[in-house]
Amino acid sequence: MSQLYGSEEGLRAFFNVIPLCCLIWARDYKIIDCNEKAVELFGLNNKQELINGYSGMSPKCQPDGQLSHNKLLWCIDEAFETGRCSIDWMHQLPDDTLLPVETTLVRFPIKGEYVVAGFSRDNRLIIRMANSIHRLESESEKIYFDPLTGIFNRRFFDETLNRVLKTLSRSGGMISLLMIDIDFFKSYNDTYGHSAGDLCLRIVAETLAKSVTRADDFVVRYGGEEFAVVLPNTDEDGARLLADNMLENIRACKIPHSSSSVADIVTVSIGVTTGKVPFKTRSDDFIIRADEMLYVSKQSGRNRSTFGSF
């Protein structure tokens, strides 16, 4: 490379202070120089050690299945022919540590000859950061799900319902809210045990969740054996139809409940309210009204739904 650089000491100084790993290939695919950052990245002692050993610094195949040797030659050819080539590359250090890099190969002339310079960025930190972000996102998502049933929890219900109500209040939209309770669930636990009770809760939660079909509708475990269903932009007819479907879908599960005075299978009671969302309304107002209707369903014999306008 010294022959190519000649007396251009400024270019050589710049080459060695570039913060990216840089290797330079001639047209015969031979490495003719590298900078100090490359030596540091590969954990070697000097440039010559890297130049001589570079061919052994990659696994036999790249993650995409291509042979490393063939892919490297293709990339160098592509850079010589088109002027530029960008690739993701996996190196393998002498201690078998994998080193993922993002490499851009660029063709440029030096004293009438074309060479290709490959600039590589160590992606290990980026990958670690991406993995950390993914873990944080996964953990943050967990706070909105009930660990037993897998559906949304009370926290999600409170935050999302308030947000939905604010949006609907500005547009004069309508909302329906269903409060649902498993009939005689304490007796179920006493009869079959808490493990069976947990399974019952999971089946009911899954059945209720499958009963809603629109993207904006959602089902939550409100607490204990009680569930809530939020139906934005749903009128009375739509809410009644869904409530009837849910009653039937739960009965169709045919979960035995010998200690129920309503039926010999698990059933639910539902309270429903529908209304336009007034400005500055509180979520508690809708919840209280739906709870009142749920109480009526229980007092009227359970295994049914009761509707009350908001």
Secondary structure as a PSIPRED ss2 file (coil, helix, strand):
# PSIPRED VFORMAT (PSIPRED V4.0)

   1 M C   1.000  0.000  0.000
   2 S H   0.000  1.000  0.000
   3 Q H   0.000  1.000  0.000
   4 L H   0.000  1.000  0.000
   5 Y H   0.000  1.000  0.000
   6 G C   1.000  0.000  0.000
   7 S C   1.000  0.000  0.000
   8 E C   1.000  0.000  0.000
   9 E H   0.000  1.000  0.000
  10 G H   0.000  1.000  0.000
  11 L H   0.000  1.000  0.000
  12 R H   0.000  1.000  0.000
  13 A H   0.000  1.000  0.000
  14 F H   0.000  1.000  0.000
  15 F H   0.000  1.000  0.000
  16 N H   0.000  1.000  0.000
  17 V H   0.000  1.000  0.000
  18 I C   1.000  0.000  0.000
  19 P C   1.000  0.000  0.000
  20 L C   1.000  0.000  0.000
  21 C E   0.000  0.000  1.000
  22 C E   0.000  0.000  1.000
  23 L E   0.000  0.000  1.000
  24 I E   0.000  0.000  1.000
  25 W E   0.000  0.000  1.000
  26 A C   1.000  0.000  0.000
  27 R C   1.000  0.000  0.000
  28 D C   1.000  0.000  0.000
  29 Y C   1.000  0.000  0.000
  30 K C   1.000  0.000  0.000
  31 I E   0.000  0.000  1.000
  32 I E   0.000  0.000  1.000
  33 D E   0.000  0.000  1.000
  34 C E   0.000  0.000  1.000
  35 N C   1.000  0.000  0.000
  36 E H   0.000  1.000  0.000
  37 K H   0.000  1.000  0.000
  38 A H   0.000  1.000  0.000
  39 V H   0.000  1.000  0.000
  40 E H   0.000  1.000  0.000
  41 L H   0.000  1.000  0.000
  42 F C   1.000  0.000  0.000
  43 G C   1.000  0.000  0.000
  44 L C   1.000  0.000  0.000
  45 N C   1.000  0.000  0.000
  46 N C   1.000  0.000  0.000
  47 K H   0.000  1.000  0.000
  48 Q H   0.000  1.000  0.000
  49 E H   0.000  1.000  0.000
  50 L H   0.000  1.000  0.000
  51 I H   0.000  1.000  0.000
  52 N H   0.000  1.000  0.000
  53 G H   0.000  1.000  0.000
  54 Y H   0.000  1.000  0.000
  55 S H   0.000  1.000  0.000
  56 G H   0.000  1.000  0.000
  57 M C   1.000  0.000  0.000
  58 S C   1.000  0.000  0.000
  59 P C   1.000  0.000  0.000
  60 K C   1.000  0.000  0.000
  61 C E   0.000  0.000  1.000
  62 Q C   1.000  0.000  0.000
  63 P C   1.000  0.000  0.000
  64 D C   1.000  0.000  0.000
  65 G C   1.000  0.000  0.000
  66 Q C   1.000  0.000  0.000
  67 L E   0.000  0.000  1.000
  68 S H   0.000  1.000  0.000
  69 H H   0.000  1.000  0.000
  70 N H   0.000  1.000  0.000
  71 K H   0.000  1.000  0.000
  72 L H   0.000  1.000  0.000
  73 L H   0.000  1.000  0.000
  74 W H   0.000  1.000  0.000
  75 C H   0.000  1.000  0.000
  76 I H   0.000  1.000  0.000
  77 D H   0.000  1.000  0.000
  78 E H   0.000  1.000  0.000
  79 A H   0.000  1.000  0.000
  80 F H   0.000  1.000  0.000
  81 E H   0.000  1.000  0.000
  82 T H   0.000  1.000  0.000
  83 G C   1.000  0.000  0.000
  84 R E   0.000  0.000  1.000
  85 C E   0.000  0.000  1.000
  86 S E   0.000  0.000  1.000
  87 I E   0.000  0.000  1.000
  88 D E   0.000  0.000  1.000
  89 W E   0.000  0.000  1.000
  90 M E   0.000  0.000  1.000
  91 H E   0.000  0.000  1.000
  92 Q E   0.000  0.000  1.000
  93 L C   1.000  0.000  0.000
  94 P C   1.000  0.000  0.000
  95 D C   1.000  0.000  0.000
  96 D C   1.000  0.000  0.000
  97 T C   1.000  0.000  0.000
  98 L E   0.000  0.000  1.000
  99 L E   0.000  0.000  1.000
 100 P E   0.000  0.000  1.000
 101 V E   0.000  0.000  1.000
 102 E E   0.000  0.000  1.000
 103 T E   0.000  0.000  1.000
 104 T E   0.000  0.000  1.000
 105 L E   0.000  0.000  1.000
 106 V E   0.000  0.000  1.000
 107 R E   0.000  0.000  1.000
 108 F E   0.000  0.000  1.000
 109 P E   0.000  0.000  1.000
 110 I E   0.000  0.000  1.000
 111 K C   1.000  0.000  0.000
 112 G C   1.000  0.000  0.000
 113 E E   0.000  0.000  1.000
 114 Y E   0.000  0.000  1.000
 115 V E   0.000  0.000  1.000
 116 V E   0.000  0.000  1.000
 117 A E   0.000  0.000  1.000
 118 G E   0.000  0.000  1.000
 119 F E   0.000  0.000  1.000
 120 S E   0.000  0.000  1.000
 121 R E   0.000  0.000  1.000
 122 D E   0.000  0.000  1.000
 123 N C   1.000  0.000  0.000
 124 R H   0.000  1.000  0.000
 125 L H   0.000  1.000  0.000
 126 I H   0.000  1.000  0.000
 127 I H   0.000  1.000  0.000
 128 R H   0.000  1.000  0.000
 129 M H   0.000  1.000  0.000
 130 A H   0.000  1.000  0.000
 131 N H   0.000  1.000  0.000
 132 S H   0.000  1.000  0.000
 133 I H   0.000  1.000  0.000
 134 H H   0.000  1.000  0.000
 135 R H   0.000  1.000  0.000
 136 L H   0.000  1.000  0.000
 137 E H   0.000  1.000  0.000
 138 S H   0.000  1.000  0.000
 139 E H   0.000  1.000  0.000
 140 S H   0.000  1.000  0.000
 141 E H   0.000  1.000  0.000
 142 K H   0.000  1.000  0.000
 143 I C   1.000  0.000  0.000
 144 Y C   1.000  0.000  0.000
 145 F E   0.000  0.000  1.000
 146 D C   1.000  0.000  0.000
 147 P C   1.000  0.000  0.000
 148 L C   1.000  0.000  0.000
 149 T C   1.000  0.000  0.000
 150 G C   1.000  0.000  0.000
 151 I C   1.000  0.000  0.000
 152 F E   0.000  0.000  1.000
 153 N C   1.000  0.000  0.000
 154 R H   0.000  1.000  0.000
 155 R H   0.000  1.000  0.000
 156 F H   0.000  1.000  0.000
 157 F H   0.000  1.000  0.000
 158 D H   0.000  1.000  0.000
 159 E H   0.000  1.000  0.000
 160 T H   0.000  1.000  0.000
 161 L H   0.000  1.000  0.000
 162 N H   0.000  1.000  0.000
 163 R H   0.000  1.000  0.000
 164 V H   0.000  1.000  0.000
 165 L H   0.000  1.000  0.000
 166 K H   0.000  1.000  0.000
 167 T H   0.000  1.000  0.000
 168 L H   0.000  1.000  0.000
 169 S H   0.000  1.000  0.000
 170 R H   0.000  1.000  0.000
 171 S H   0.000  1.000  0.000
 172 G C   1.000  0.000  0.000
 173 G C   1.000  0.000  0.000
 174 M E   0.000  0.000  1.000
 175 I E   0.000  0.000  1.000
 176 S E   0.000  0.000  1.000
 177 L E   0.000  0.000  1.000
 178 L E   0.000  0.000  1.000
 179 M E   0.000  0.000  1.000
 180 I E   0.000  0.000  1.000
 181 D E   0.000  0.000  1.000
 182 I E   0.000  0.000  1.000
 183 D C   1.000  0.000  0.000
 184 F C   1.000  0.000  0.000
 185 F H   0.000  1.000  0.000
 186 K H   0.000  1.000  0.000
 187 S H   0.000  1.000  0.000
 188 Y H   0.000  1.000  0.000
 189 N H   0.000  1.000  0.000
 190 D H   0.000  1.000  0.000
 191 T H   0.000  1.000  0.000
 192 Y H   0.000  1.000  0.000
 193 G C   1.000  0.000  0.000
 194 H H   0.000  1.000  0.000
 195 S H   0.000  1.000  0.000
 196 A H   0.000  1.000  0.000
 197 G H   0.000  1.000  0.000
 198 D H   0.000  1.000  0.000
 199 L H   0.000  1.000  0.000
 200 C H   0.000  1.000  0.000
 201 L H   0.000  1.000  0.000
 202 R H   0.000  1.000  0.000
 203 I H   0.000  1.000  0.000
 204 V H   0.000  1.000  0.000
 205 A H   0.000  1.000  0.000
 206 E H   0.000  1.000  0.000
 207 T H   0.000  1.000  0.000
 208 L H   0.000  1.000  0.000
 209 A H   0.000  1.000  0.000
 210 K H   0.000  1.000  0.000
 211 S H   0.000  1.000  0.000
 212 V C   1.000  0.000  0.000
 213 T C   1.000  0.000  0.000
 214 R C   1.000  0.000  0.000
 215 A C   1.000  0.000  0.000
 216 D C   1.000  0.000  0.000
 217 D C   1.000  0.000  0.000
 218 F E   0.000  0.000  1.000
 219 V E   0.000  0.000  1.000
 220 V E   0.000  0.000  1.000
 221 R E   0.000  0.000  1.000
 222 Y E   0.000  0.000  1.000
 223 G E   0.000  0.000  1.000
 224 G C   1.000  0.000  0.000
 225 E C   1.000  0.000  0.000
 226 E E   0.000  0.000  1.000
 227 F E   0.000  0.000  1.000
 228 A E   0.000  0.000  1.000
 229 V E   0.000  0.000  1.000
 230 V E   0.000  0.000  1.000
 231 L E   0.000  0.000  1.000
 232 P E   0.000  0.000  1.000
 233 N C   1.000  0.000  0.000
 234 T C   1.000  0.000  0.000
 235 D C   1.000  0.000  0.000
 236 E H   0.000  1.000  0.000
 237 D H   0.000  1.000  0.000
 238 G H   0.000  1.000  0.000
 239 A H   0.000  1.000  0.000
 240 R H   0.000  1.000  0.000
 241 L H   0.000  1.000  0.000
 242 L H   0.000  1.000  0.000
 243 A H   0.000  1.000  0.000
 244 D H   0.000  1.000  0.000
 245 N H   0.000  1.000  0.000
 246 M H   0.000  1.000  0.000
 247 L H   0.000  1.000  0.000
 248 E H   0.000  1.000  0.000
 249 N H   0.000  1.000  0.000
 250 I H   0.000  1.000  0.000
 251 R H   0.000  1.000  0.000
 252 A H   0.000  1.000  0.000
 253 C H   0.000  1.000  0.000
 254 K C   1.000  0.000  0.000
 255 I C   1.000  0.000  0.000
 256 P E   0.000  0.000  1.000
 257 H C   1.000  0.000  0.000
 258 S C   1.000  0.000  0.000
 259 S C   1.000  0.000  0.000
 260 S C   1.000  0.000  0.000
 261 S C   1.000  0.000  0.000
 262 V C   1.000  0.000  0.000
 263 A C   1.000  0.000  0.000
 264 D C   1.000  0.000  0.000
 265 I E   0.000  0.000  1.000
 266 V C   1.000  0.000  0.000
 267 T C   1.000  0.000  0.000
 268 V E   0.000  0.000  1.000
 269 S E   0.000  0.000  1.000
 270 I E   0.000  0.000  1.000
 271 G E   0.000  0.000  1.000
 272 V E   0.000  0.000  1.000
 273 T E   0.000  0.000  1.000
 274 T E   0.000  0.000  1.000
 275 G E   0.000  0.000  1.000
 276 K E   0.000  0.000  1.000
 277 V C   1.000  0.000  0.000
 278 P C   1.000  0.000  0.000
 279 F C   1.000  0.000  0.000
 280 K C   1.000  0.000  0.000
 281 T C   1.000  0.000  0.000
 282 R C   1.000  0.000  0.000
 283 S H   0.000  1.000  0.000
 284 D H   0.000  1.000  0.000
 285 D H   0.000  1.000  0.000
 286 F H   0.000  1.000  0.000
 287 I H   0.000  1.000  0.000
 288 I H   0.000  1.000  0.000
 289 R H   0.000  1.000  0.000
 290 A H   0.000  1.000  0.000
 291 D H   0.000  1.000  0.000
 292 E H   0.000  1.000  0.000
 293 M H   0.000  1.000  0.000
 294 L H   0.000  1.000  0.000
 295 Y H   0.000  1.000  0.000
 296 V H   0.000  1.000  0.000
 297 S H   0.000  1.000  0.000
 298 K H   0.000  1.000  0.000
 299 Q H   0.000  1.000  0.000
 300 S C   1.000  0.000  0.000
 301 G C   1.000  0.000  0.000
 302 R C   1.000  0.000  0.000
 303 N C   1.000  0.000  0.000
 304 R C   1.000  0.000  0.000
 305 S E   0.000  0.000  1.000
 306 T E   0.000  0.000  1.000
 307 F E   0.000  0.000  1.000
 308 G E   0.000  0.000  1.000
 309 S E   0.000  0.000  1.000
 310 F C   1.000  0.000  0.000
